[in-house]
Amino acid sequence: MKLSEELLWRGFTAETTIKNPEDLNTRKNKQFYWGADPSADSLTIGNLAALMMCATFIRHGYKPTLLVGGATGQIGDPKENGERDLKPLDEVNHNKACLKTQIENVLTNATADSSKTSSEDHKLGRAASSVSEEKSFGTVDLRMVDNYDWFKDINYLSFLREIGKSFSMTQLLDRQFVQNRIGEGGSGISYAEFSYTLIQGYDFLHLYRTYGIDLQLCGADQYGNCTSGIHMIKRLENAAADVWSTPLVIDPVTGRKFGKSEGNAVWLAGKDNGSGNFTSVFDFYQFWLNQPDSSVEYLLKIYTTLSKEEIEQILAKHSEAPEKRLAQRTLAFGATSVVHGEKNAKAVEKLTNLLFDKNADFSTLAPEDFGSFAGFFPSAAQGKNILDVLVETGLCVSKTEAKKAVVAGAISANSIKIIDETTTIDYSAVIKKGKNKFAIVK
C-alpha cells in the first residue's frame, strides 16, 4: 500500500495544502517535522494519534524531525475560551525531558521492522525494541530539536523587522480562536498568545533554512498556525512548503475528543512523573480492552501498526464470536506495545487473563512474572501479614479497614479468598480487593 493510500485508509487525512495526496509517494524531499509543546509532563492518546501518523510517514521512507517547544511552551498555545496560565520555567524544562522520552519510545515501537511476534492469543504488532540530536532506532534516524535553542538568542527588534513586517495583522485577526477571544462575550487575548502563531510559524522557517524541511505534519486543530510557516517560507525564501493534518480523534460513542483533559484523559506516561498525569500500564490496556464493537475498527487503524489485511482478518474472526472480544484484545495489545513496549504488553495481557478468569491457575506463574506485574500495581515484599500488605500497598488506609475487608470476604490472594486476618503472605501473589483493586506480593 502506498503512503497516500495508507493515510486515507487509516483516517490520517484532514486539511492539507497538498492538492494531490499521491504526490506524497514521489516527493523528492522526504522530510517532515511535527511538534508538541511541553504543557504537561505526558502526552495523551490524542497526541498518540498524530505520532502514529508520523510513524506511517517514517515507514514509507520519510525522515522525521520532532520538535519539543521549549520556547512556545513558555507562552502556551491559545485556547478558544481563555488565557493559559504561564508555567514556571523549571516545570517547562521537566516536561520537555519527559516528552522527548515518550516521543522516542513511541516512534521506536511504531516503526520497528523486526518480524511479527505472537501474544498469547493472536499475532499482532511489531517488536519493540544535548537537545538537538540524532539517534538511530533500528531503521529510524530521529532528529529531536527544541525551539528554545534558536529563540533564546533572537533579538526582539530583529524578529519584528523580519517576521513582524512580513505578516499581516488581518491574517491573525481572521483566525477563529482570535475572533472567539476578542468578539462579543470573549475573554480577550494577551499580546503573548496573540503572537504565538508567529513563533510557531518561525519554527517552520528555521527548520526549512537549517535542514531543508518543507513539510509539516500536525493535528487538524493546529492547521491554521502551521500555515503561518508556509507564508513565511514563501515570503522570505521564495519557496514552497506544505502542511498535512490529521483529524482529531473523536470517540464514536460519546462524541468527545480522545485524550483531552475534560475528565477523560488517557496519558502515555505509565508512572507518575511528578504531576499526577499518568495512566498505569494496566489501566491503559483496560481502556482499549473496554472499547465497544462500534469503535474498534476505527481505533485499530489509528492506534496499531497492523496492515489492512491483518485487521480485516481479525475483524472477520471477531464477528464469528464477538463475546471473545478478539478485536478489542488485539487493539489493547497493539496500542500498549506501541506506547509501553511489547514486553509490558505481553505481561499485562497475561495478568488480565489471570485476574478475570475464575479458573485461573496462578501456580503456573514464575517468580519473574510477579516481578513484571509489580510494575503495574503497588507491591509489597513476601513474609508480611495480610493486614500490613493491604495498608502498605494502599488497598486499605488503615488496619481497621483492612480487617473489615478480610472479614467481609473482599480480599483474595491468587483467586483464593483470605478469611483469617492473621494470614502471612509468604509467597508470590496477586492480592485483590473487591472487583478491580489489585496489589502484588513478590
N, C-alpha and C positions, 0 to 999 in steps of 0.2 A: 504494500500500500504506500502510495506517495505521501509526502508530508501534507500537501493541501487536502488530500482525501482523508488522512487520519485526523487532521484538525477538525474537519467538518463532521466526521463520524463521532468523534469524542465530544463534540459540542464546544470546542475551543475557538469559536468564531463569533465575534461581535463587530463593533465598529472598526474599520481599518481604512488606511489611506491607499492600500494596495487594491487596485481595481480588479485585477485577475489573480485570484489566490494561487493559480498554477504557476505564477511567476516565482513563488517561493521555492519551487522544486529545482529551478535552474538559476537561481540568484547567484551571481558571481561572488559577491561579498557575503559569505555565510558567517556573519557575526550578529549577535544581538546583545542587548542588555536589559535587565529587569531590576527594579529597585524596591526596597522596603525601608520605611522609617522605623527607628527603634522606639516606638511609642509604648512598647511593653517588652518584657523580657522573654516573651514567647510569641511565635506566630500561631495562627489558628488554622482550622481546616479550610477557612475561606482563602487564606494565603496559600495553603497547600494546593488548591486547585490551580492557581496561577503557576506554582512551581511545577506541577505536573504538565502544564502546557510547555513550560521551558524545557522540561525533560524530553518532551516529544520533539522539539526542535533539535535538541542535542543528539538524540538517537538518529536523526536524519542528517547529521554531519555539521550542524551549526556549532560555532564556538561561543560559549557563554561568558558574559561579564556580569557579575552580580554585585549590585551596589547597595550598601547599607548606609542610610542617610544620617551620618553624624552631624551634618550641618542642618539639613531640612528638619531633622528630629528635634533640633533646638527651637524651632518655630512651631511646627505642628501643621499637619495637613488640615486646611479649613473644613469645618463641618457646616452643614446647611442650617443648623439651628442654634449655633452659638460658638463663642470663643473657647479654644482649648486652654487648659492651664499649662503654663510653662513648666517643664520638668527640670529638676536640678541637673547640672552637668554630669555629676558623678553617676546619677541614675541613667542618663543617656549613654554614657560610656559602658556601664554594666549591661544595659540592654543590647548594645551593639555587639558585644562579645558573645552573648547568648544567641543572638540571631545568626551570626556568622556560622556558629557550630551547627545550628539546625539546618540552615540552607545547604551547607556542605554535606551533611548526612543524608538529607532527602535526595539531593541530586546524585549522590553516590549510589544510593539504593535504587533509584528510579531509572538509572541509565546503565547499570551493570549489565554486561553482555555475557555473563557466565551462564552455564547450562541451567535449565529449569530444575528445581528441586521439588520434592514431594512433602506436603504436610501429611498429617495422619489420614486425612480423608480425601485429598484431592491434589492434583498438580496445579500449581499456580505460582505467579510471581517470579522474580529473578533474585538470585542470591545477593545478600548484602556484602557485602564485603566491608612583622611589620604589616600594616593593614592591606596595602596594595601588594598582592602576591598571587602567584600562580601555583596551583597544586595539581598533581596528576592523580585522578581517581579512575583506575582502570583505563578506559578509553577516553575519559573526560579530562580536558585541560580547563580547569575552572579558575577564572580570574576574579578575585574579590577586591573591590575598591570601596573607599569611604569618601564621600564628597566633602567631608571636613578637611581632607588633605589639600584640596585646591581652594576651598573657600576661606580658610584661615588666613591666607596671605593676600586676599583680594582687597584692593583699595576701594573704598566706598564711592569716591568720585569717579574712578576709572570704570566701575561697574555701571554707574548711571550714564556715563558718556557712551560706553559701548553697547550695553544691553538696554538700559532705560530708554535711550533715544531711538532704538530700533524697534520698540514695542509700543503699539498704540493703546492708549487708555480705553478706547472703545472696545478693543478685543477683550480686555479684562472685565469691563462692565457688562459685557454680553454673557459672561459665564453665569450659569444658573445659580451656583452657590452664592455668588456676589449679589445677584438680584434678590435672592431669598433673604439675605442678611441686611441689605440696605433698603429693601422695599417696605411697604406698609406692614407694620407689625413685626418687622425684623429686629434682630438684636444689635445690629451694627457690626462693623468689622474693623479690626485694627489694621494699621499700615503693614505690620509684620505679616499677618496672614494674607492680606491683600497681595503682598509681594511674593508669596510662596510659589506661585506658578512661574515667576521669573527665575527663581532659584532652581526649580526643578528643570525648567527649560534649559538653563545654562549647563546643567549636568550633561544633557544630550549633546550640546555644542562642544563641551570639553572632551567628552569621550569620542566624538567624531574627530576632533582635532588631534587627539592623542593616539587613538587606536584605529581610527577609520571606521568606527561603528556607525552604521546608518539605519539600524532597525531597533526600535524599542518595543518590548512586549509589556503588557500591563493588563490590569483588570478594567472592566468597562467604566467603572467609576472614576478612573484616572485618565481617561482618554483625552479630555479637554486640556489638562495640564501637560500631557505628553506632546500635544500638537504645538505647544509653545516652543519646544525644542526644534521641531520641524521648521517653524517660522524663522528662528534664529539662524539655523544652518543655511536656509535659503537666502536670507538677507545678508548675512555676514560672510558666508563661504561660497555663495552662488552654487550650492549643491543641493541635491535632493536627498531626502530621508523619509522613512516610513514608520508608522505605528501599527501594531497588530494587537487587538484587545480580545479578551475572553469574557464571556458574560459572568456576572456574579452568580454564585451557586445558590439556588433557591430550593428550600425544602418543598418537594412536590405536594406534601400533605398539609403543612401549616402555612405555606406561602412566605415564611420568614427566611431571611438571609442566614446561610450557614456561617458559623464561626464568628458571629458578632458578639458584642458584649451585652446584649439585651437579655441576659439571664440564660442564654443557651450556648455560650462559647465553649468550644471543644479545642483545647490547646494542644500544641505539638510537644511541649515540654512534658516529659513523663514524671519529673520530680520538681519540687519547689525550688526555684532559683532565687527566692527571697521575697517575691511579691504575692505569692499565692496563685499565680496564673499558671496552673498546670492541670493536666488530666492524667491520672495514673495509666500505665500501660494496660492494666486490666480494664479500667473504665473506658479507655479508648477503644479497645477491642469490643467491649459490650455495646458501645454506641453503634458501631457498624452492624453488629450481630442483630440488633433490635430494629433495624430498618424494615419497613413494610415491603411487601412484594411489589407494590406500585412504584417504589423508588429505586429498587435495587439495580435494574438495568442501567438507568441513568447514572447512578453512582459508580457502578463497576467501570464504566467507560472513563470516568473522570479520575477516580482515585486508585486504580490499579494499572499495571502495565500489560495486562493480558491483551492478546490480539483479538481481532474481530471474530475469528474462527473459534478461539477458545471461549470467549464469552457466549457466543451462540450455542456452543455445545453445553456449557454449564446451564444456561437458561432452559435449554430443551430438557436436560436431565432433571432440573429443578421442577419443571412443570409436571413431570411424571409423579413426583411425590413432594409437593410443597411443604408438607409438615416436617420434612427432614431439613428444610432451610439450607439447602446446599448453596444457593446463590448468596445468601447472607453470610454463611461461613466463609465462602470464597472471598467476598468483599472484605470481611473483617480481617482475614489472614493477609490479604494483599495490601490493604491500607496500612495495617500495623507493620508489615515488612518494610514498606517504604519509609515510614517515619521512625520506627524503633529497631529496624533490622530483623532479618529472618530468624535469628536465634531467639529473640524475645517473642516473635510471633508464634514460633513453634511451642515455646514454653507456656505462653498464655492460652494457646489453643488447647494444649494438654490439660492445663489447670481448669479451664472452663468445662471441658468434657467430664472431668472428675467431680467438680463441685455440683453439677446439675444432673448427675447420673445417680439415681438411687442405688444402683447395683455396682457402683464404682469400687474397684479393688485397689486400695492405697498400698497394699503390700508389694505391688509390682514396681513401686517407685524407688529409685536410687537416691542416696543422700544428696547427690548433686542436683536432683530435681527440686528438692525442697530449697536448696540454695538459690536456684534460679527463681523459684516462686517468691522468695523473700524480697526480691526486687520490686514486687507488685503490691505487697501488703506490709503493714507493720510486723516486726518479728521479735522473737524472744529466744533465749537460749534454752536448751533442754535442762531438765532437772529441777524445774520450779513448780510450785503449787499452782493449780489452775486459776485460783483467785488472783495470784500475783501476775500470772500471764495475761489475764484479761485486763488488769489495770495497766500493766506496763505497755501493752500494745494499743491501749486506748479504746478497746472494745467496751470497757466499763470505766466510769470515772472514779469509782471507789470500790473497796472490798465489799461494802454493804450491797451495792448494786450488783456486783459480781456474784455474791452469794445468792441473791434473789433470782438472778438469771439461771444459775445452776439448778436451784430448787424448782424453778418453773419449767425445766427441761428445754431451755432455749440454747444450751451450749452443747456442741459436739466436737469430737476430735477424730478426724479421718472418717466422718459419717457415723461415728458411734457416739450416742448421747452420753454425756457425763452427768451423773446424778449425785456424786459424792464430792462435797466441797474440799475434802482432804486429798483428792487425787493429785498425784505428781505426774507431770508430763515429762517423762524421761525417754522420749522417743521423738523422731521427726513427725510433725503432724500439721495438718491444716485445721485450724480452730475456726469454728463457725458459730456466729451468734445470730439467732433469728434466721431470716431468709437470705440476707445479702450483705452481712458484715463478716469480714474474714481477717485472720492473722496467721502467721507462720511460726511454728516452733522448729528450730533447726539445730 
